[in-house]
Amino acid sequence: DAKTTQPNSMESNEEEPVHLPCNHSTISGTDYIHWYRQLPSQGPEYVIHGLTSNVNNRMASLAIAEDRKSSTLILHRATLRDAAVYYCILRDFRIYQSGNTPLVFGKGTRLSVIA
Amino acid sequence: DTAVSQTPKYLVTQMGNDKSIKCEQNLGHDTMYWYKQDSKKFLKIMFSYNNKELIINETVPNRFSPKSPDKAHLNLHINSLELGDSAVYFCASSHDVRGDSYEQYFGPGTRLTVT
């Protein structure tokens, strides 16, 4: 699996935007970029995913570099509830010929939100 | 309604015992997974089942035996528990969709403590 690199931790003030970076210089053409987060004492939850174009949903935005070697998860206004570990994960859907490729988690970025 | 549920939430047992963790999803998904999160917080895939058939078994000791009685359930049975089995175990499910990588939905986790 192609590897991702994320900062160990980041801090943000409440109500401020947060940009969480992820480097994936060995990404292949069939790797989707997925972001999950894990709130304290909970299971991971899906945030967003994309292939080449930038993506927006109700939780966040995903900005993907033109060469796809890096991406940034953007939380537009951080709240205390956004304090979590954020994981950037690459998934090659071709491996198992379906969408049910298991997730390979790295260490992620621990985001702290200050009131 | 809880999408992916696990029982029990906490499990404390002694070395050498046999225990089971149950998982149920009411999302109509085809694929279910077991992940293990150790004390260092690394999340790793253990098993993946698609339509009740095992498709992934990631170098897990054969003391661990998953059982899928139907598409909505994936139980994890562990024989001869060891101290190193202490961890949080997460069940997850996803659609089997070809051509894209769909999100996985995680349960709340089962914290297993072996004494």
Interface residues (C-beta under 8 A of the other chain):
Chain A: Y32 H34 Q38 S41 Q42 G43 P44 E45 Y46 H49 V85 Y87 R91 F93 Y96 Q97 S98 G99 N100 T101 P102 L103 V104 F105 K107
Chain B: V4 D30 T31 Y33 Y35 K41 F42 L43 K44 I45 S48 N50 I55 I56 E58 F90 A92 S94 H95 D96 V97 R98 G99 D100 S101 Y102 E103 Q104 Y105 F106 G107 P108 G109
